[in-house]
Amino acid sequence: MVYAGSRRTEDPSHPLNYPVLIDPTILKVARQIYRDYCETHASNAKRPSGVVVNQLTYQGKVLFSTQPILLPQERFIPIAQIEAENP
């Protein structure tokens, strides 16, 4: 099963108007990384913009930048997608 994220722009022909498909395994890893961050930094947790996950190693980190620069094997999962209810 693959989940679609919602990234929209005002131009209907713009490529970002189409849903972004996120591999469920990558989403699960991103949620675990975010959960670990929240548990570790519970008292002074700053709200991140999302989590970046390496598709090959499944290692990742919490990001605070709104426009991350990624390597080809990395995927950015926005915090809204991570916090969304599990289907």
C-alpha positions in Angstrom: 0.0 0.0 0.0 1.3 3.5 -0.9 0.0 6.7 0.7 -0.4 10.0 -1.1 0.7 13.2 0.5 -0.9 16.5 -0.4 1.3 19.1 -1.9 -0.6 21.7 -4.0 0.1 24.9 -5.8 -2.2 27.4 -7.5 -1.3 26.4 -11.0 -3.3 23.2 -12.0 -0.7 22.1 -14.6 2.2 22.4 -12.1 3.8 18.9 -11.3 3.4 19.5 -7.5 -0.4 19.4 -7.9 -0.2 15.7 -8.1 -0.1 13.6 -4.9 3.3 12.5 -3.7 3.4 8.7 -3.1 5.2 7.7 0.0 6.4 4.1 0.5 4.7 2.7 3.7 8.0 1.4 5.0 9.6 4.8 4.7 6.6 6.4 6.4 6.8 3.9 9.3 10.5 4.6 9.7 9.9 8.3 9.7 7.2 8.0 12.3 9.5 6.0 14.5 12.3 8.5 14.1 9.9 11.4 15.0 8.5 9.4 18.0 12.1 8.8 19.3 12.8 12.6 18.9 9.7 13.5 20.8 10.5 11.1 23.7 14.1 12.2 23.9 13.4 16.0 23.8 10.0 16.0 25.5 10.7 19.0 27.7 12.1 21.3 25.0 11.0 19.8 21.7 11.1 22.2 18.8 8.5 21.4 16.1 10.4 20.0 13.0 9.4 20.5 9.4 9.7 16.7 8.8 12.0 13.7 8.7 14.4 12.7 6.0 14.9 8.9 5.5 17.5 7.1 3.4 15.7 4.6 1.3 18.6 2.2 1.2 19.6 2.1 4.9 16.4 3.3 6.5 18.4 5.7 8.7 17.0 9.2 9.1 17.0 12.4 11.0 14.6 15.1 12.1 14.8 18.3 10.0 13.9 21.8 10.9 14.6 23.4 7.5 11.6 24.1 5.3 13.5 23.4 2.1 15.9 20.5 2.7 18.6 19.5 0.3 18.4 15.8 -0.2 20.7 13.1 -1.6 19.2 11.0 -4.5 18.5 8.1 -2.1 16.8 10.2 0.5 13.1 11.0 0.9 11.6 13.9 2.9 8.4 13.2 4.8 6.6 16.3 6.0 5.5 16.5 9.6 1.9 16.7 8.6 2.2 13.3 6.9 3.9 11.8 9.8 1.3 13.0 12.3 -1.6 12.0 10.1 -3.7 9.1 11.3 -2.7 5.6 10.3 -5.2 4.2 7.7 
